[in-house]
Amino acid sequence: MRQEPDFFGDRELALIYVAKKLKEALRLEEALTAAGFDYAVEPDTYSGGMVFLSQRVGAFFYVTPEDEEKARAVMTQAGYRPYKL
């Protein structure tokens, strides 16, 4: 279920995905919620574009480190490629 960042307190969260489109973010929220994960979503900027680089806003998805591996598996099953450092 989507939670506010305050829900996690001082715990470090793992970035699992950066959604670039609203439709993409909403579909991922549905998959994570259906799987029973607590996750946080925050807007942030990323660099995009091939010829003309620009700053864009995306939805950054975070889970706790103990849920990271399972959440990545759910994302892969749903057709997403999890974020890798």
Gaussian input, Z-matrix of N, CA and C with variables (Angstrom, degrees):
# hf/3-21g

backbone

0 1
 N
 C     1     B1
 C     2     B2     1     A1
 N     3     B3     2     A2     1     D1
 C     4     B4     3     A3     2     D2
 C     5     B5     4     A4     3     D3
 N     6     B6     5     A5     4     D4
 C     7     B7     6     A6     5     D5
 C     8     B8     7     A7     6     D6
 N     9     B9     8     A8     7     D7
 C    10    B10     9     A9     8     D8
 C    11    B11    10    A10     9     D9
 N    12    B12    11    A11    10    D10
 C    13    B13    12    A12    11    D11
 C    14    B14    13    A13    12    D12
 N    15    B15    14    A14    13    D13
 C    16    B16    15    A15    14    D14
 C    17    B17    16    A16    15    D15
 N    18    B18    17    A17    16    D16
 C    19    B19    18    A18    17    D17
 C    20    B20    19    A19    18    D18
 N    21    B21    20    A20    19    D19
 C    22    B22    21    A21    20    D20
 C    23    B23    22    A22    21    D21
 N    24    B24    23    A23    22    D22
 C    25    B25    24    A24    23    D23
 C    26    B26    25    A25    24    D24
 N    27    B27    26    A26    25    D25
 C    28    B28    27    A27    26    D26
 C    29    B29    28    A28    27    D27
 N    30    B30    29    A29    28    D28
 C    31    B31    30    A30    29    D29
 C    32    B32    31    A31    30    D30
 N    33    B33    32    A32    31    D31
 C    34    B34    33    A33    32    D32
 C    35    B35    34    A34    33    D33
 N    36    B36    35    A35    34    D34
 C    37    B37    36    A36    35    D35
 C    38    B38    37    A37    36    D36
 N    39    B39    38    A38    37    D37
 C    40    B40    39    A39    38    D38
 C    41    B41    40    A40    39    D39
 N    42    B42    41    A41    40    D40
 C    43    B43    42    A42    41    D41
 C    44    B44    43    A43    42    D42
 N    45    B45    44    A44    43    D43
 C    46    B46    45    A45    44    D44
 C    47    B47    46    A46    45    D45
 N    48    B48    47    A47    46    D46
 C    49    B49    48    A48    47    D47
 C    50    B50    49    A49    48    D48
 N    51    B51    50    A50    49    D49
 C    52    B52    51    A51    50    D50
 C    53    B53    52    A52    51    D51
 N    54    B54    53    A53    52    D52
 C    55    B55    54    A54    53    D53
 C    56    B56    55    A55    54    D54
 N    57    B57    56    A56    55    D55
 C    58    B58    57    A57    56    D56
 C    59    B59    58    A58    57    D57
 N    60    B60    59    A59    58    D58
 C    61    B61    60    A60    59    D59
 C    62    B62    61    A61    60    D60
 N    63    B63    62    A62    61    D61
 C    64    B64    63    A63    62    D62
 C    65    B65    64    A64    63    D63
 N    66    B66    65    A65    64    D64
 C    67    B67    66    A66    65    D65
 C    68    B68    67    A67    66    D66
 N    69    B69    68    A68    67    D67
 C    70    B70    69    A69    68    D68
 C    71    B71    70    A70    69    D69
 N    72    B72    71    A71    70    D70
 C    73    B73    72    A72    71    D71
 C    74    B74    73    A73    72    D72
 N    75    B75    74    A74    73    D73
 C    76    B76    75    A75    74    D74
 C    77    B77    76    A76    75    D75
 N    78    B78    77    A77    76    D76
 C    79    B79    78    A78    77    D77
 C    80    B80    79    A79    78    D78
 N    81    B81    80    A80    79    D79
 C    82    B82    81    A81    80    D80
 C    83    B83    82    A82    81    D81
 N    84    B84    83    A83    82    D82
 C    85    B85    84    A84    83    D83
 C    86    B86    85    A85    84    D84
 N    87    B87    86    A86    85    D85
 C    88    B88    87    A87    86    D86
 C    89    B89    88    A88    87    D87
 N    90    B90    89    A89    88    D88
 C    91    B91    90    A90    89    D89
 C    92    B92    91    A91    90    D90
 N    93    B93    92    A92    91    D91
 C    94    B94    93    A93    92    D92
 C    95    B95    94    A94    93    D93
 N    96    B96    95    A95    94    D94
 C    97    B97    96    A96    95    D95
 C    98    B98    97    A97    96    D96
 N    99    B99    98    A98    97    D97
 C   100   B100    99    A99    98    D98
 C   101   B101   100   A100    99    D99
 N   102   B102   101   A101   100   D100
 C   103   B103   102   A102   101   D101
 C   104   B104   103   A103   102   D102
 N   105   B105   104   A104   103   D103
 C   106   B106   105   A105   104   D104
 C   107   B107   106   A106   105   D105
 N   108   B108   107   A107   106   D106
 C   109   B109   108   A108   107   D107
 C   110   B110   109   A109   108   D108
 N   111   B111   110   A110   109   D109
 C   112   B112   111   A111   110   D110
 C   113   B113   112   A112   111   D111
 N   114   B114   113   A113   112   D112
 C   115   B115   114   A114   113   D113
 C   116   B116   115   A115   114   D114
 N   117   B117   116   A116   115   D115
 C   118   B118   117   A117   116   D116
 C   119   B119   118   A118   117   D117
 N   120   B120   119   A119   118   D118
 C   121   B121   120   A120   119   D119
 C   122   B122   121   A121   120   D120
 N   123   B123   122   A122   121   D121
 C   124   B124   123   A123   122   D122
 C   125   B125   124   A124   123   D123
 N   126   B126   125   A125   124   D124
 C   127   B127   126   A126   125   D125
 C   128   B128   127   A127   126   D126
 N   129   B129   128   A128   127   D127
 C   130   B130   129   A129   128   D128
 C   131   B131   130   A130   129   D129
 N   132   B132   131   A131   130   D130
 C   133   B133   132   A132   131   D131
 C   134   B134   133   A133   132   D132
 N   135   B135   134   A134   133   D133
 C   136   B136   135   A135   134   D134
 C   137   B137   136   A136   135   D135
 N   138   B138   137   A137   136   D136
 C   139   B139   138   A138   137   D137
 C   140   B140   139   A139   138   D138
 N   141   B141   140   A140   139   D139
 C   142   B142   141   A141   140   D140
 C   143   B143   142   A142   141   D141
 N   144   B144   143   A143   142   D142
 C   145   B145   144   A144   143   D143
 C   146   B146   145   A145   144   D144
 N   147   B147   146   A146   145   D145
 C   148   B148   147   A147   146   D146
 C   149   B149   148   A148   147   D147
 N   150   B150   149   A149   148   D148
 C   151   B151   150   A150   149   D149
 C   152   B152   151   A151   150   D150
 N   153   B153   152   A152   151   D151
 C   154   B154   153   A153   152   D152
 C   155   B155   154   A154   153   D153
 N   156   B156   155   A155   154   D154
 C   157   B157   156   A156   155   D155
 C   158   B158   157   A157   156   D156
 N   159   B159   158   A158   157   D157
 C   160   B160   159   A159   158   D158
 C   161   B161   160   A160   159   D159
 N   162   B162   161   A161   160   D160
 C   163   B163   162   A162   161   D161
 C   164   B164   163   A163   162   D162
 N   165   B165   164   A164   163   D163
 C   166   B166   165   A165   164   D164
 C   167   B167   166   A166   165   D165
 N   168   B168   167   A167   166   D166
 C   169   B169   168   A168   167   D167
 C   170   B170   169   A169   168   D168
 N   171   B171   170   A170   169   D169
 C   172   B172   171   A171   170   D170
 C   173   B173   172   A172   171   D171
 N   174   B174   173   A173   172   D172
 C   175   B175   174   A174   173   D173
 C   176   B176   175   A175   174   D174
 N   177   B177   176   A176   175   D175
 C   178   B178   177   A177   176   D176
 C   179   B179   178   A178   177   D177
 N   180   B180   179   A179   178   D178
 C   181   B181   180   A180   179   D179
 C   182   B182   181   A181   180   D180
 N   183   B183   182   A182   181   D181
 C   184   B184   183   A183   182   D182
 C   185   B185   184   A184   183   D183
 N   186   B186   185   A185   184   D184
 C   187   B187   186   A186   185   D185
 C   188   B188   187   A187   186   D186
 N   189   B189   188   A188   187   D187
 C   190   B190   189   A189   188   D188
 C   191   B191   190   A190   189   D189
 N   192   B192   191   A191   190   D190
 C   193   B193   192   A192   191   D191
 C   194   B194   193   A193   192   D192
 N   195   B195   194   A194   193   D193
 C   196   B196   195   A195   194   D194
 C   197   B197   196   A196   195   D195
 N   198   B198   197   A197   196   D196
 C   199   B199   198   A198   197   D197
 C   200   B200   199   A199   198   D198
 N   201   B201   200   A200   199   D199
 C   202   B202   201   A201   200   D200
 C   203   B203   202   A202   201   D201
 N   204   B204   203   A203   202   D202
 C   205   B205   204   A204   203   D203
 C   206   B206   205   A205   204   D204
 N   207   B207   206   A206   205   D205
 C   208   B208   207   A207   206   D206
 C   209   B209   208   A208   207   D207
 N   210   B210   209   A209   208   D208
 C   211   B211   210   A210   209   D209
 C   212   B212   211   A211   210   D210
 N   213   B213   212   A212   211   D211
 C   214   B214   213   A213   212   D212
 C   215   B215   214   A214   213   D213
 N   216   B216   215   A215   214   D214
 C   217   B217   216   A216   215   D215
 C   218   B218   217   A217   216   D216
 N   219   B219   218   A218   217   D217
 C   220   B220   219   A219   218   D218
 C   221   B221   220   A220   219   D219
 N   222   B222   221   A221   220   D220
 C   223   B223   222   A222   221   D221
 C   224   B224   223   A223   222   D222
 N   225   B225   224   A224   223   D223
 C   226   B226   225   A225   224   D224
 C   227   B227   226   A226   225   D225
 N   228   B228   227   A227   226   D226
 C   229   B229   228   A228   227   D227
 C   230   B230   229   A229   228   D228
 N   231   B231   230   A230   229   D229
 C   232   B232   231   A231   230   D230
 C   233   B233   232   A232   231   D231
 N   234   B234   233   A233   232   D232
 C   235   B235   234   A234   233   D233
 C   236   B236   235   A235   234   D234
 N   237   B237   236   A236   235   D235
 C   238   B238   237   A237   236   D236
 C   239   B239   238   A238   237   D237
 N   240   B240   239   A239   238   D238
 C   241   B241   240   A240   239   D239
 C   242   B242   241   A241   240   D240
 N   243   B243   242   A242   241   D241
 C   244   B244   243   A243   242   D242
 C   245   B245   244   A244   243   D243
 N   246   B246   245   A245   244   D244
 C   247   B247   246   A246   245   D245
 C   248   B248   247   A247   246   D246
 N   249   B249   248   A248   247   D247
 C   250   B250   249   A249   248   D248
 C   251   B251   250   A250   249   D249
 N   252   B252   251   A251   250   D250
 C   253   B253   252   A252   251   D251
 C   254   B254   253   A253   252   D252

   B1=1.4426
   B2=1.5303
   B3=1.2934
   B4=1.4619
   B5=1.5224
   B6=1.3235
   B7=1.4565
   B8=1.5229
   B9=1.3102
   B10=1.4566
   B11=1.5316
   B12=1.3263
   B13=1.4696
   B14=1.5351
   B15=1.3251
   B16=1.4654
   B17=1.5261
   B18=1.3198
   B19=1.4611
   B20=1.5279
   B21=1.3377
   B22=1.4555
   B23=1.5284
   B24=1.3216
   B25=1.4582
   B26=1.5209
   B27=1.3264
   B28=1.4647
   B29=1.5245
   B30=1.3128
   B31=1.4617
   B32=1.5264
   B33=1.3120
   B34=1.4596
   B35=1.5288
   B36=1.3203
   B37=1.4637
   B38=1.5237
   B39=1.3315
   B40=1.4588
   B41=1.5309
   B42=1.3222
   B43=1.4619
   B44=1.5269
   B45=1.3329
   B46=1.4546
   B47=1.5256
   B48=1.3460
   B49=1.4582
   B50=1.5252
   B51=1.3335
   B52=1.4618
   B53=1.5303
   B54=1.3250
   B55=1.4692
   B56=1.5240
   B57=1.3077
   B58=1.4607
   B59=1.5223
   B60=1.3318
   B61=1.4634
   B62=1.5203
   B63=1.3189
   B64=1.4594
   B65=1.5263
   B66=1.3121
   B67=1.4649
   B68=1.5328
   B69=1.3046
   B70=1.4580
   B71=1.5362
   B72=1.3284
   B73=1.4634
   B74=1.5247
   B75=1.3144
   B76=1.4677
   B77=1.5264
   B78=1.3162
   B79=1.4625
   B80=1.5309
   B81=1.3372
   B82=1.4625
   B83=1.5223
   B84=1.3252
   B85=1.4656
   B86=1.5177
   B87=1.3174
   B88=1.4666
   B89=1.5213
   B90=1.3351
   B91=1.4647
   B92=1.5276
   B93=1.3350
   B94=1.4661
   B95=1.5291
   B96=1.3286
   B97=1.4558
   B98=1.5309
   B99=1.3214
   B100=1.4675
   B101=1.5200
   B102=1.3293
   B103=1.4626
   B104=1.5250
   B105=1.3283
   B106=1.4596
   B107=1.5152
   B108=1.3155
   B109=1.4685
   B110=1.5227
   B111=1.3235
   B112=1.4609
   B113=1.5251
   B114=1.3235
   B115=1.4572
   B116=1.5216
   B117=1.3267
   B118=1.4619
   B119=1.5258
   B120=1.3203
   B121=1.4659
   B122=1.5176
   B123=1.3205
   B124=1.4650
   B125=1.5221
   B126=1.3275
   B127=1.4677
   B128=1.5287
   B129=1.3114
   B130=1.4619
   B131=1.5250
   B132=1.3201
   B133=1.4526
   B134=1.5271
   B135=1.3202
   B136=1.4526
   B137=1.5240
   B138=1.3268
   B139=1.4667
   B140=1.5108
   B141=1.3285
   B142=1.4585
   B143=1.5068
   B144=1.3193
   B145=1.4597
   B146=1.5103
   B147=1.3200
   B148=1.4604
   B149=1.5332
   B150=1.2967
   B151=1.4612
   B152=1.5231
   B153=1.3302
   B154=1.4611
   B155=1.5245
   B156=1.3084
   B157=1.4559
   B158=1.5158
   B159=1.3165
   B160=1.4570
   B161=1.5251
   B162=1.3056
   B163=1.4535
   B164=1.5228
   B165=1.3225
   B166=1.4577
   B167=1.5163
   B168=1.3184
   B169=1.4689
   B170=1.5219
   B171=1.3326
   B172=1.4549
   B173=1.5168
   B174=1.3288
   B175=1.4610
   B176=1.5270
   B177=1.3290
   B178=1.4535
   B179=1.5299
   B180=1.3335
   B181=1.4626
   B182=1.5233
   B183=1.3286
   B184=1.4590
   B185=1.5208
   B186=1.3448
   B187=1.4623
   B188=1.5208
   B189=1.3198
   B190=1.4645
   B191=1.5237
   B192=1.3142
   B193=1.4687
   B194=1.5364
   B195=1.3273
   B196=1.4662
   B197=1.5318
   B198=1.3312
   B199=1.4746
   B200=1.5307
   B201=1.3227
   B202=1.4611
   B203=1.5304
   B204=1.2997
   B205=1.4696
   B206=1.5331
   B207=1.3218
   B208=1.4679
   B209=1.5295
   B210=1.3240
   B211=1.4616
   B212=1.5271
   B213=1.3151
   B214=1.4625
   B215=1.5324
   B216=1.3258
   B217=1.4642
   B218=1.5287
   B219=1.3273
   B220=1.4666
   B221=1.5202
   B222=1.3200
   B223=1.4607
   B224=1.5244
   B225=1.3220
   B226=1.4562
   B227=1.5282
   B228=1.3298
   B229=1.4626
   B230=1.5267
   B231=1.3310
   B232=1.4640
   B233=1.5374
   B234=1.3490
   B235=1.4592
   B236=1.5110
   B237=1.3187
   B238=1.4600
   B239=1.5312
   B240=1.3243
   B241=1.4695
   B242=1.5263
   B243=1.3442
   B244=1.4594
   B245=1.5341
   B246=1.3118
   B247=1.4675
   B248=1.5241
   B249=1.3267
   B250=1.4621
   B251=1.5015
   B252=1.3198
   B253=1.4685
   B254=1.4802
   A1=108.21
   A2=115.64
   A3=120.26
   A4=109.66
   A5=115.00
   A6=122.23
   A7=109.21
   A8=115.00
   A9=120.19
   A10=108.35
   A11=119.02
   A12=120.40
   A13=113.35
   A14=117.60
   A15=120.81
   A16=112.12
   A17=117.86
   A18=123.43
   A19=110.62
   A20=117.08
   A21=122.12
   A22=112.89
   A23=117.30
   A24=121.00
   A25=111.97
   A26=115.79
   A27=121.86
   A28=113.00
   A29=117.22
   A30=120.39
   A31=110.48
   A32=114.96
   A33=121.62
   A34=108.08
   A35=117.06
   A36=121.05
   A37=110.09
   A38=115.63
   A39=121.67
   A40=109.64
   A41=116.26
   A42=121.83
   A43=108.00
   A44=116.73
   A45=119.71
   A46=113.58
   A47=117.55
   A48=118.31
   A49=110.81
   A50=115.16
   A51=122.24
   A52=106.60
   A53=116.16
   A54=121.19
   A55=108.53
   A56=115.34
   A57=120.10
   A58=112.44
   A59=116.62
   A60=121.40
   A61=109.69
   A62=116.52
   A63=122.04
   A64=111.69
   A65=116.98
   A66=121.11
   A67=110.99
   A68=116.03
   A69=123.17
   A70=110.10
   A71=116.78
   A72=121.93
   A73=111.16
   A74=117.11
   A75=120.64
   A76=111.38
   A77=117.16
   A78=120.79
   A79=111.05
   A80=116.99
   A81=120.30
   A82=110.57
   A83=117.59
   A84=120.48
   A85=110.58
   A86=116.87
   A87=120.88
   A88=111.41
   A89=117.24
   A90=121.48
   A91=111.46
   A92=117.20
   A93=120.34
   A94=111.54
   A95=117.14
   A96=121.38
   A97=110.05
   A98=117.27
   A99=121.20
   A100=111.45
   A101=117.27
   A102=121.76
   A103=112.05
   A104=118.06
   A105=121.75
   A106=116.25
   A107=117.20
   A108=119.82
   A109=111.23
   A110=115.93
   A111=122.18
   A112=105.47
   A113=116.68
   A114=120.76
   A115=108.96
   A116=114.91
   A117=121.55
   A118=107.99
   A119=115.78
   A120=122.33
   A121=107.41
   A122=115.60
   A123=120.42
   A124=109.64
   A125=116.95
   A126=118.62
   A127=109.39
   A128=115.69
   A129=121.01
   A130=107.37
   A131=117.12
   A132=120.59
   A133=111.07
   A134=114.74
   A135=122.53
   A136=107.32
   A137=116.28
   A138=120.72
   A139=108.76
   A140=116.62
   A141=121.00
   A142=111.52
   A143=114.74
   A144=120.85
   A145=111.25
   A146=115.63
   A147=120.67
   A148=110.94
   A149=116.86
   A150=120.94
   A151=110.32
   A152=115.08
   A153=120.59
   A154=108.82
   A155=116.77
   A156=120.89
   A157=110.14
   A158=115.26
   A159=119.89
   A160=109.38
   A161=115.39
   A162=121.78
   A163=108.06
   A164=116.50
   A165=121.85
   A166=108.82
   A167=115.88
   A168=120.91
   A169=108.61
   A170=115.09
   A171=121.08
   A172=110.26
   A173=115.67
   A174=122.18
   A175=107.59
   A176=116.31
   A177=122.35
   A178=108.58
   A179=116.41
   A180=122.74
   A181=110.33
   A182=115.26
   A183=122.07
   A184=110.68
   A185=116.29
   A186=122.81
   A187=108.09
   A188=115.98
   A189=119.45
   A190=109.04
   A191=118.13
   A192=120.88
   A193=112.91
   A194=117.57
   A195=118.84
   A196=112.62
   A197=118.30
   A198=122.25
   A199=112.58
   A200=116.79
   A201=120.32
   A202=113.36
   A203=118.33
   A204=121.36
   A205=111.21
   A206=117.00
   A207=121.10
   A208=110.69
   A209=117.33
   A210=121.20
   A211=110.55
   A212=116.91
   A213=120.60
   A214=110.99
   A215=117.16
   A216=121.01
   A217=110.66
   A218=117.11
   A219=121.47
   A220=109.91
   A221=116.81
   A222=120.86
   A223=111.21
   A224=116.98
   A225=121.50
   A226=110.44
   A227=116.68
   A228=120.92
   A229=111.66
   A230=116.69
   A231=121.19
   A232=112.56
   A233=116.79
   A234=120.06
   A235=115.16
   A236=118.45
   A237=122.23
   A238=109.67
   A239=115.54
   A240=120.78
   A241=106.39
   A242=117.61
   A243=120.72
   A244=112.23
   A245=114.78
   A246=122.10
   A247=109.55
   A248=116.39
   A249=121.70
   A250=108.14
   A251=116.25
   A252=120.76
   A253=112.62
   D1=141.37
   D2=179.33
   D3=-66.42
   D4=132.20
   D5=-179.18
   D6=-126.98
   D7=155.32
   D8=172.44
   D9=-73.89
   D10=150.69
   D11=179.89
   D12=-55.12
   D13=-31.04
   D14=179.21
   D15=-61.97
   D16=-27.17
   D17=179.49
   D18=-56.58
   D19=-34.28
   D20=-175.82
   D21=-87.43
   D22=-5.42
   D23=178.60
   D24=63.08
   D25=-135.50
   D26=-178.42
   D27=-89.34
   D28=6.13
   D29=-177.52
   D30=-67.99
   D31=141.36
   D32=176.30
   D33=-75.54
   D34=133.57
   D35=179.83
   D36=-108.98
   D37=151.36
   D38=-179.37
   D39=-100.39
   D40=130.00
   D41=176.82
   D42=-76.26
   D43=123.18
   D44=-178.85
   D45=-112.86
   D46=-19.21
   D47=-177.61
   D48=-164.56
   D49=148.88
   D50=172.51
   D51=-122.44
   D52=108.37
   D53=179.11
   D54=-85.43
   D55=130.44
   D56=-177.50
   D57=-96.63
   D58=-14.62
   D59=-179.99
   D60=-130.91
   D61=148.49
   D62=-178.32
   D63=-59.80
   D64=-45.35
   D65=-179.06
   D66=-58.89
   D67=-40.66
   D68=178.53
   D69=-63.73
   D70=-43.80
   D71=179.99
   D72=-64.99
   D73=-43.34
   D74=-179.06
   D75=-64.99
   D76=-39.41
   D77=178.34
   D78=-65.54
   D79=-39.53
   D80=177.89
   D81=-67.24
   D82=-39.56
   D83=176.70
   D84=-57.97
   D85=-42.93
   D86=178.51
   D87=-60.55
   D88=-44.29
   D89=-178.92
   D90=-64.89
   D91=-44.76
   D92=-179.12
   D93=-68.30
   D94=-38.59
   D95=178.81
   D96=-66.56
   D97=-44.12
   D98=179.55
   D99=-62.25
   D100=-31.50
   D101=179.13
   D102=-82.48
   D103=-7.20
   D104=175.71
   D105=85.41
   D106=20.59
   D107=179.61
   D108=-86.75
   D109=145.47
   D110=166.41
   D111=-90.84
   D112=129.59
   D113=-177.72
   D114=-146.61
   D115=161.39
   D116=177.07
   D117=-119.71
   D118=147.57
   D119=176.38
   D120=-129.13
   D121=128.62
   D122=178.25
   D123=-134.51
   D124=139.90
   D125=174.24
   D126=-75.77
   D127=142.38
   D128=177.65
   D129=-157.38
   D130=171.32
   D131=-178.74
   D132=-99.78
   D133=151.15
   D134=174.13
   D135=-141.91
   D136=161.38
   D137=177.95
   D138=-89.88
   D139=134.21
   D140=179.91
   D141=-141.18
   D142=165.96
   D143=178.90
   D144=104.18
   D145=149.79
   D146=-179.95
   D147=-98.46
   D148=-53.77
   D149=-177.32
   D150=-87.05
   D151=-48.71
   D152=-179.54
   D153=-112.20
   D154=101.14
   D155=178.74
   D156=-68.67
   D157=138.84
   D158=177.95
   D159=-147.13
   D160=160.84
   D161=175.48
   D162=-87.38
   D163=129.52
   D164=-179.89
   D165=-127.80
   D166=162.85
   D167=179.89
   D168=-106.16
   D169=133.83
   D170=178.18
   D171=-133.71
   D172=172.43
   D173=176.99
   D174=-99.93
   D175=115.75
   D176=-178.00
   D177=-95.75
   D178=122.68
   D179=-177.42
   D180=-100.45
   D181=132.60
   D182=-178.69
   D183=-128.73
   D184=144.90
   D185=172.01
   D186=-134.18
   D187=169.30
   D188=175.99
   D189=-71.33
   D190=152.32
   D191=-179.39
   D192=-57.13
   D193=-34.27
   D194=-179.69
   D195=-70.68
   D196=-20.98
   D197=177.45
   D198=-97.13
   D199=-6.88
   D200=-171.57
   D201=-57.77
   D202=-50.52
   D203=-176.25
   D204=-62.16
   D205=-44.41
   D206=-179.39
   D207=-67.70
   D208=-39.87
   D209=179.26
   D210=-64.73
   D211=-39.47
   D212=177.35
   D213=-63.62
   D214=-37.10
   D215=177.73
   D216=-65.30
   D217=-42.71
   D218=177.95
   D219=-62.98
   D220=-42.07
   D221=179.25
   D222=-62.28
   D223=-43.57
   D224=179.77
   D225=-61.78
   D226=-42.41
   D227=177.72
   D228=-63.48
   D229=-30.73
   D230=-179.84
   D231=-84.94
   D232=0.59
   D233=177.10
   D234=94.56
   D235=13.11
   D236=178.97
   D237=-99.18
   D238=152.86
   D239=171.64
   D240=-105.53
   D241=108.66
   D242=-177.99
   D243=-57.64
   D244=150.19
   D245=178.09
   D246=-65.66
   D247=136.16
   D248=175.87
   D249=-124.46
   D250=139.62
   D251=178.53
   D252=-67.58

